Amino acid sequence: MNQHGTTTPLTVLLADAQPAVRRGVRSMVEAGGGAAVVDEAGTTGEVLAATARHRPDVLVLDPQMDDGTGMRMISQVLRLTPETGVLVFSPFDDDKAVAAAFHAGARGYLVKRATADQIVRGIHAVGAGEAILDRVIAARLGTLIGTGQRPRSYPFPQLSDRERDVLEHLAAGRSNTFIARELALASKTVSNRISGILGKLGVADRAQALVLARDAGLGHAPAR
């Protein structure tokens, strides 16, 4: 389903300074099904004009466009169309760039080494309102997961133990399916847990919860 609750294909806007990259991603999206590229853009001005014109479900954006002004562009896009999910598609995978993207409002971050399957799945995840990370970044930032321990002073005491488990996985960029499998929960239960977490943390969506959790130290380093 797209953002309007229908089964029509997700609408996708591709923003990259390199036409060859846009063509490559377009072919992947079209081959994957369930999504349609409605436009392409190579500059900030083109991105903002196309966003206002099409109000896409997903914007796939290389933040290095126009001398690296893409992070600011994310905020501009979301002011125009708050419902658009931004998937960063970047040549860089450093932690600072990832944090900046999520702080700007992106829902996902993939590196340009990603496979066609990863790109298509990323677009659909972001279109469904989920947060997604490149698997190498998630592995690096998600070392807290699997330790079976937590910091002595947990930053969100309002959460139940089960909600803390879910949030720790969420902080590592895990999908609902992954969380359900790891915690032996039904997918609907995971969705309900996340809704409860969002309410208790006072945030609007899982991307904001992810940023808040990482700022508090979850998902960055092994528990002490």
FIMI-358298 format. One record per residue (C-alpha): residue in three letters; x, y, z. Coordinates in pm, whole numbers, plus 32768, in hexadecimal, padded with zeros to 4 digits. Layout:
ALAXYZ...
//
This chain:
MET800080008000ASN807381647FC5GLN8052828880B6HIS7EE282B0805BGLY7E8B814C80C3THR7E5480CB7F62THR7EFF7FBC7E9BTHR7F6E80A67D85PRO80E680A77D43LEU81C581817E17THR822A82BE7D63VAL83A182FA7D62LEU8473842C7D12LEU85E383ED7CC2ALA86D985037D1AASP884484D87CB6ALA893585B77BFAGLN89A384937B20PRO88AA842E7A0FALA894582D379FAVAL88F982947B6AARG879383097B3CARG876782257A0FGLY87F280FE7AD0VAL871081327BFCARG85E3816B7B1ASER861B801E7A6EMET86367F707BC0VAL84F480107C3CGLU84367FBB7AFFALA84B57E547B02GLY845C7E2A7C73GLY82ED7E827C48GLY82037F2F7D3BALA82A180847D03ALA82AF81807BE7VAL83B082907BA7VAL82EB83CE7B66ASP841284B57B26GLU858B84E87B3BALA865086147BB8GLY87BB867A7BA5THR87C287BE7C6FTHR872988477DADGLY863C89237CE7GLU85C687FE7C18VAL8591872A7D4FLEU84BA88317DF9ALA83F088787CBDALA83B487057C7BTHR835886C87DE7ALA825587DC7DE2ARG81CC875D7C94HIS81B885EA7CE0ARG81B085D27E5FPRO8261847F7E46ASP8240836A7F44VAL83BB833D7F43LEU84DE841F7EE7VAL862383657E9FLEU8730846D7ED6ASP88A984877EBAPRO88F685997FBAGLN8A3985F07F02MET897386A77DF6ASP89C488187DCCASP8B06880D7E95GLY8A7A873E7FB0THR8947880E8004GLY886986DB8007MET883986CC817FARG879E88268178MET86D187B6804BILE8636869E811BSER85A5879E820BGLN852A887580EAVAL847D874C8047LEU83D286E8818AARG8350884981BBLEU82B388318061THR822C86CF8086PRO8248864481E8GLU81B584F98171THR82DB84B18088GLY83CE83AC8109VAL8539840380BFLEU862B82E98071VAL879383658066PHE886482B47F5ESER89C783247FA1PRO8B2D82C77F48PHE8B8D82FC80B6ASP8B46821F81E4ASP8BEB82DE8302ASP8B2683028445LYS8B1F847E8434ALA8A76847B82DFVAL89798377834FALA8921843B848AALA88FF857F83C5ALA881084DA82CFPHE872C845283DEHIS8735859A849FALA86C9864B8361GLY859C85638349ALA860884458267ARG856882F282A8GLY8673821F8202TYR87E2821981A4LEU887F8138809FVAL89DD81458010LYS8A1881347E99ARG8AA97FD87EB4ALA89477F5A7F01THR88B77E4A7E24ALA87807E777D50ASP86BA7DA67E48GLN872E7E7C7F6DILE86D47FBC7EB7VAL85787F437E5AARG85387EBE7FBAGLY85B880068049ILE84C980D07F76HIS83A27FFA7FE1ALA84098005814FVAL84258180814DGLY82DE8199808FALA823A80CB81A3GLY82BE81B882AEGLU83D780DA832AALA853E8140836FILE864B808282B2LEU87C6807E82B8ASP88D17FF081D8ARG89237E9E826FVAL8A957EF482A4ILE8A398032835EALA89317F798428ALA8A2F7E6F8489ARG8B277F7884F7LEU8A2D804885BBGLY89647F22863CTHR8A667E728711LEU898E7EAA8843ILE88997DAB87BAGLY88DC7C478828THR89A57C998960GLY88827C468A44GLN88E07D728B19ARG88877EE08B36PRO893680118BC3ARG890A80238D3CSER884B816A8D1CTYR874F81388C06PRO86F682838B5CPHE857E82408B38PRO84FB81BE8C86GLN839381EC8C12LEU83B580C08B29SER83677F5B8B8EASP84737E508B6CARG83D57DCE8A2BGLU83BD7F2E899BARG852D7F6089ECASP85817E24892DVAL84C07EA287FFLEU855B7FFE8814GLU86BA7F72881DHIS86777EB286DELEU85D27FE68648ALA870880B3869DALA87D57FBF85CEGLY86F67FF8849EARG864D7EA484B0SER85087E6683F6ASN83C57DF7849DTHR83F27C9F8403PHE85507C7C8495ILE84DD7CF485EDALA83B77C0385EDARG849B7AE0859AGLU85A87B3B8699LEU84B37B7787B7ALA83C27A5E8758LEU82A07B508735ALA81897B748638SER81BA7C8B853ALYS807D7D3385B7THR81057D2A8719VAL82477DD286A6SER817B7EE285F8ASN80B37F178737ARG81F27F268809ILE8285802C8720SER814680FB8730GLY815D80F088ABILE82CC815588A2LEU8283827D87BEGLY817882F788ABLYS825182D489E1LEU837A837E893AGLY82A1849488AEVAL831584698746ALA824D84568604ASP82E9832D8553ARG83EE821B856AALA84F882EB84BAGLN84E383EF85D0ALA84EA82DA86D5LEU8622824B862EVAL86D4839B8640LEU866883D287A9ALA86DF8277880EARG883182A38766ASP885E83F88808ALA882683488954GLY8937824A8906LEU886F81248886GLY88EF80738752HIS8A498113875AALA8B23803B8837PRO8B1D7EFC8908ALA8A707F1A8A58ARG8B587F398B80
//
